């Protein structure tokens, strides 16, 4: 028994904390592609593209901040579509034009919307924000170009190492050389290709992003007066280190308005979560049933733009109508259709405002009852899993789900008959 325990703990300790696998998005990742377009006279033109191949997880403000380490004495002479946060020490270079960045470990950020046209590239200038590929396929990629050179005998481009995306929760692997990218020109009649291409894959881990959960789920149903709240201390407890909350009727001090985003300031509650999702079983018809979904923001300092909600439920394959959200099935494994994504309508409810009177969004969904599998028993009508912006929410314990009324009234309905029958038998016997 002791050897088994030793083996178990050694196995747990050998698992990297950066390990991440999302069963609802098994192939989701962010890929950073480096294309060497031109190498001439010690200057190399490189195009860097960041692709968000995740179905529902997006990069929120302040956006990505790409970092790497040069292997030699490389410098960035010029950039388009992005900029380095520091120029660094360029005293080694003489002349009227100095390099854009001489840092050994440069930090690159996206340009802001409305940047001068001469400084732009295709798919740039979104302030580092990337949409998920399913929610907005037109905004899931960012691109910038740079001219890389050096001093002395520098000529051949060498792929840098230790790439980091600069977004909490993401860890990136090593660069892998792949087949060179191809580009179409002249309306598709001619193809050109890069001299060399490298891919860097970055994966997300909720544990790395936050030590505690960021959302929770509460439940209710028309057939039960009890509302099942979020579990107590779902995202932390009041008074614990790393948790900050403000009681109702109070506003946070101005000093907290530039606080660390990793520690959100929330409205004081039993669950202490920035986001609460409430699932209410509203109506039951002959062939359909209706659910009301409410998302409430308890975060005092933050609006959630381009939010999304992922739900795992066996009856989503029979979803008939969604009244005020967008919806798309995930079809994660092709033949299984029990998960889907909800998100807001543009210019209507695609921004979840910070805590307050308007800090909530809601919709209703209509689902068809599947003969043979539909039932309200054993919590079937409630979701198996809910994720907000890609982070899994804390669900109530299954034994606390709203239960159907007992069937005592069925037995009581037969009681008068039994009494009358007993009275009849006693008269006959007399």
MOTA-V152732 format. One record per helix or strand of 3 or more residues. SS is the DSSP state (2 for helix, 1 for strand). FROM is the first residue (numbers start at 1). TO is the last residue. Records with the same first field share a line. If there is no record, write none. Layout:
# MOTA-V152732
SS=FROM-TO, FROM-TO
This chain:
# MOTA-V152732
2=2-14, 117-119, 137-139, 186-188, 206-209, 254-258, 314-318, 377-379, 398-400, 408-429
1=30-40, 43-52, 65-69, 75-80, 82-84, 107-110, 141-149, 161-164, 170-172, 176-178, 182-185, 190-193, 196-204, 215-221, 224-228, 244-246, 265-267, 275-284, 288-297, 308-312, 319-322, 326-329, 339-343, 360-368, 385-388
